[in-house]
Amino acid sequence: MSERLKICHLSKYYPPDFGGIESHVRTLALGQLKSGLIVKVLCINSFPKHKKFTPSSKTIHEVDDGIHVVRLRKILTFARFDLCPSLVKHLYYLAQEEYDIIHLHTPNPTMLIAWLIFDVMSKILRFKKPKLVVTHHSDVVKQKVLKQVLRPFEYLVYRDANCILLTSPNYFDGSKFLKLFKSKICILPLGIDLSPYLNPSGLAIAFARDLEHKFAQPRWLCVSRFVYYKAIHIAIEALQYTPGVLMIVGVGPLDSELKAYAEAIGVNKRIEWMGRLEMDELVGAYHAATAFWFPSNVRSEAFGLVQVEAMASQCPVINTEIAGSGVPWVSRNEREGFTVPINDAKAFSDAANRVLRDEAFRKRLSIAAQSRAKAEFSDQTMVSRCSTFYYKVLNLREPEKKLVGLTTHQNL
């Protein structure tokens, strides 16, 4: 093993592909590179976006800010499974190059199956595999058939894993499957670069001022893809019982349906549909908002990283009590914000109205929210904790940390 740990992340996709796991993998990989690790990412080449059963472009090697990214050619996509014939070969290369850790991010059917083939290959050819660390980002919730088909493969891979990382302790509590691997479970909360939210740029401040000039208080904010489990319709319904304007940032397949619903219940004139925003504009929106609304209602929402963005911006969060999800753990009820029952627009509006009535309480929530974001959810903290788990898996003594004041989440 080299003096510098060699890590390869297996991610279904990678930016500029859009998604929470994709963004997390890039943030973690960049932080690890800056901390001195050698980092590679294997992902599926989804560019251009071809139709099913149509071959994609060839395998591409790129460098993203020092990270070696390999986008693997796929020959077809079916039921969320991408067939990439060269994937197992690339895993073999990692073993020959003496990578220390392969870090798999799930759900990820393609790479689960590839790991099992690679495992059989290692036994036949008698070579040493890298250690396997899995981050379980979310269960498969809505796709019942896919869940049943995938579960045996998940079980075999998780049994082989040296460490299974969850983004919150709540997610373990809500999963019978994960309880099978309790001795391997560690908690690694997601983290982001907090600096744009803690120290907004001049452009962000100007955008916030524009919003404050355009809309009187209260200014409620949602940042979301328009998909079923984000439950934006609950926020729209809650606006019936709450004064002010609702600023909605995002796009998605339910766009027309949500706008039609807002018009049907008579609140469309109090909604600002903002679409996609640039980073400075998004930061400005958080800083202009009275509170952040997060009405997701299904366990597919495992963490809710946008809550951290709001918290770092001193914007208190109103979220939902999704059973077995980390959402109410990120921003805690009456500590950094409010947590209300799922699918309850009236409870949502009651929490918003309480924020509006009690400015001193709102200020306390705002300060506490930012403090929690800085203590628990920075990218540096995440990278430091993850390295601790790597060294534990490798049974090596961890070098003295360059970062101070960081805590480590131990096993459950």
Secondary structure, DSSP 8 states (H G I E B T S, - for coil): --SS-EEEEE-S--TTS-SHHHHHHHHHHHHHHHTT-EEEEEEE---S---TTS-----EEEEETTEEEEEE--SEEETTEEE-TTHHHHHHHHHHTT-SEEEEEES-HHHHHHHHHHHHHHHHHT----EEEEEE-----S-HHHHHHHHHHHHHHHHH-SEEEES-HHHHHT-TTGGGGGGGEEE----B--HHHHS--HHHHHHHHHHHHHS-S-EEEEE---SGGG-HHHHHHHGGGS-SEEEEE---TTHHHHHHHHHHTT-GGGEEEEES--HHHHHHHHHH-SEEE----STT--S-HHHHHHHHTT--EEEE--TT-SHHHHS-BTTTEEEE-TT-HHHHHHHHHHHHH-HHHHHHHHHHHHHHHHHH-BHHHHHHHHHHHHHHHTT------SS-S-----B-
